[in-house]
Amino acid sequence: MKLVSWNVNGIRSVHKKGALVPFLEAVKPAIVCLQETKAEEHQSEVDLPDYEEYWNSSKGRKGYAGTAIFSKTKPLSLIFGFPEDILKKYKLADGYGDPNEEGRVVTAEYEDFYVVNVYTPNSKPDLGRLVLRHKHWDPAFLAFCKQLEKNKPVIFCGDLNVAHTEDDLANPRANEGEHGFTKEERKGIDAITEAGFVDTFRLFTKGNGHYSWWTHFANARARNVGWRIDYIFVSKTLASKVRSAKIHADVMGSDHCPVSLELDI
């Protein structure tokens, strides 16, 4: 089973560039998880007849955030956003709004596993959303994944808006304490790994130089001055079934590139 995750930074934009469909036709994933779709389903001109589409678009701000799962197999069930018990416990709204209304999570249940597609809130350059991220969102997301895991294994993927370790960005010293590389954000990933979820890319590839996002400034992508902020994690019980985990840095169309997983399941 192949899964692809990609922050497309606007599905209409990446489609107009002719980047999305050719990549999917070449890789042929069974499941595609897109983040930052910036559109509602009826606004997308993408034609992928082999896939069923499941969208969670932003309800308040149009053309903002949003996630979607494209699947060749119809899921057994779907969950859009977080369930009520998680929302009640973790109180996600802040001065910027309610991230659960921004289309940031969509979950599909299959026979042998769940797939959770996530677009984690950015902490903002002034760290104005760091408290929401650290104290509310990250614990809520982990609790949700652990809740699902009680039923069957979980694969979760997406733009987590954080470089976990110094190997996950080109200039760690210069970015220490900046949004995307604060101690608080990195602790969120620590908690995920401590809970038993496995960063699939690191099963195969160690060290730095492997990035999934590059700023538009200073020719960063051509110089590979980037950040690895797009991940695919799996429950520990699935780790032995992972056959490959890749970053497709040569695929253009967005400021992020796709990441993929191949699972023997």
VENJO-V668206 format. One record per residue. N is the residue number from 1. SS is DSSP state (H for helix, E for strand, C for the rest). OMEGA is omega as a letter, one per 30 degrees, with the letter a starting at -180 (999 if undefined). Layout:
{{N SS OMEGA} {N SS OMEGA}}
This chain:
{{1 C l} {2 E l} {3 E l} {4 E l} {5 E a} {6 E l} {7 E a} {8 C a} {9 C a} {10 C a} {11 H l} {12 H l} {13 H a} {14 H l} {15 H l} {16 H l} {17 C l} {18 C a} {19 C a} {20 H a} {21 H l} {22 H l} {23 H a} {24 H l} {25 H l} {26 H a} {27 H l} {28 C l} {29 C l} {30 C a} {31 E l} {32 E l} {33 E a} {34 E l} {35 E a} {36 C a} {37 C l} {38 C a} {39 C l} {40 C a} {41 H a} {42 H l} {43 H a} {44 C l} {45 C a} {46 C l} {47 C l} {48 C a} {49 C l} {50 C a} {51 C l} {52 E a} {53 E l} {54 E a} {55 E l} {56 E a} {57 C l} {58 C a} {59 C a} {60 C a} {61 C l} {62 C l} {63 C a} {64 C l} {65 C l} {66 C l} {67 E l} {68 E l} {69 E l} {70 E a} {71 E l} {72 C l} {73 C l} {74 C l} {75 C l} {76 C l} {77 E l} {78 E l} {79 E l} {80 E a} {81 C l} {82 C l} {83 C a} {84 H a} {85 H l} {86 H a} {87 H a} {88 H a} {89 H a} {90 H l} {91 C a} {92 C a} {93 C l} {94 E a} {95 C l} {96 C a} {97 E a} {98 C a} {99 H l} {100 H l} {101 H a} {102 C l} {103 C a} {104 C a} {105 E l} {106 E a} {107 E l} {108 E l} {109 E l} {110 C a} {111 C a} {112 C a} {113 E l} {114 E l} {115 E l} {116 E l} {117 E a} {118 E l} {119 E a} {120 C l} {121 C l} {122 C a} {123 C l} {124 C a} {125 C l} {126 C a} {127 C a} {128 C l} {129 C a} {130 H l} {131 H l} {132 H a} {133 H a} {134 H a} {135 H a} {136 H a} {137 H a} {138 H l} {139 H l} {140 H a} {141 H l} {142 H l} {143 H l} {144 H a} {145 H l} {146 H l} {147 H l} {148 H a} {149 H l} {150 C a} {151 C a} {152 C a} {153 E a} {154 E l} {155 E l} {156 E a} {157 E l} {158 E l} {159 E a} {160 C l} {161 C l} {162 C l} {163 C a} {164 C a} {165 C l} {166 H l} {167 H a} {168 H l} {169 E a} {170 C a} {171 C a} {172 H a} {173 H a} {174 H a} {175 H l} {176 C l} {177 C l} {178 C a} {179 C a} {180 C l} {181 C l} {182 C l} {183 H a} {184 H a} {185 H a} {186 H l} {187 H l} {188 H l} {189 H l} {190 H a} {191 H l} {192 H a} {193 H l} {194 H l} {195 C l} {196 C l} {197 C a} {198 E l} {199 E a} {200 C a} {201 H a} {202 H l} {203 H a} {204 H a} {205 C l} {206 C l} {207 C a} {208 C l} {209 C a} {210 C a} {211 C a} {212 C l} {213 E l} {214 C l} {215 C l} {216 C a} {217 H l} {218 H l} {219 H a} {220 C a} {221 C l} {222 C l} {223 C a} {224 C l} {225 C a} {226 C a} {227 E l} {228 C a} {229 C l} {230 E a} {231 E l} {232 E l} {233 E l} {234 E l} {235 C a} {236 H a} {237 H l} {238 H a} {239 H a} {240 H a} {241 H a} {242 E a} {243 E l} {244 E l} {245 E a} {246 E l} {247 E a} {248 C a} {249 C a} {250 C a} {251 C a} {252 C l} {253 C l} {254 C l} {255 C l} {256 E l} {257 C l} {258 C l} {259 E a} {260 E l} {261 E l} {262 E a} {263 E l} {264 C a} {265 C 999}}
